[in-house]
């Protein structure tokens, strides 16, 4: 079987035995891949390990694995850690946001489907979540993930009647309808949730921002008062579309 070399970020990990791990990696050239790292926790008498003593969530590194797309589980043969995000791990809010990003990546994309530009954006965004710009960094990356995966709800026109200008005042969103609902149609939408039109305009403005090297430029400084309502809407939309509950929103959305 051919060996594949790729840059990866670890999204999930399960200890398979006392010494091994099963991991889900998001790689730049191969997309999502599940691998087994045999002997990941085993060290030699000299103290070395070909997996640096095992992988942790959100670790970024260079991986070598035996790759066969027809198999569900690949075999990891080498791992070189490039960034363990020490700053992020000392910031509980940022860590929860980054773990939520990992959950979204894991659920929104199919295995063996590469998204190179999104991978570059992911590395920058995760690092930013360990800084004071964590709220806007997460929201921008969340929108990129939804757009790239095709899960982005309709934000511009009413999904019931097609009316424009739904963000001029109080807007409504519907997870079952897949987007925003105008005031004229909200009465026939039982699962409607009200949303400040200014927040809806904010989300659309972030989507329009230019990207350079995978990074959104000129992001406004945001607070949880602004991001929590939007994050709640997107979480409910993803859960309804996927047909299952997400694990991380309860730790992220107040």
HELIX and SHEET records of a PDB file:
HELIX    1   1 UNK A   86  UNK A   89  1                                   4    
HELIX    2   2 UNK A   92  UNK A  108  1                                  17    
HELIX    3   3 UNK A  116  UNK A  128  1                                  13    
HELIX    4   4 UNK A  134  UNK A  149  1                                  16    
HELIX    5   5 UNK A  186  UNK A  188  5                                   3    
HELIX    6   6 UNK A  197  UNK A  208  1                                  12    
HELIX    7   7 UNK A  224  UNK A  242  1                                  19    
HELIX    8   8 UNK A  249  UNK A  252  1                                   4    
SHEET    1   A 6 UNK A   3  UNK A  15  0                                        
SHEET    2   A 6 UNK A  21  UNK A  27 -1                                        
SHEET    3   A 6 UNK A  31  UNK A  37 -1                                        
SHEET    4   A 6 UNK A  74  UNK A  83  1                                        
SHEET    5   A 6 UNK A  60  UNK A  66 -1                                        
SHEET    6   A 6 UNK A   3  UNK A  15 -1                                        
SHEET    1   B 3 UNK A 179  UNK A 181  0                                        
SHEET    2   B 3 UNK A 171  UNK A 174 -1                                        
SHEET    3   B 3 UNK A 193  UNK A 195 -1                                        
SHEET    1   C 2 UNK A 211  UNK A 212  0                                        
SHEET    2   C 2 UNK A 215  UNK A 216 -1                                        
END                                                                             
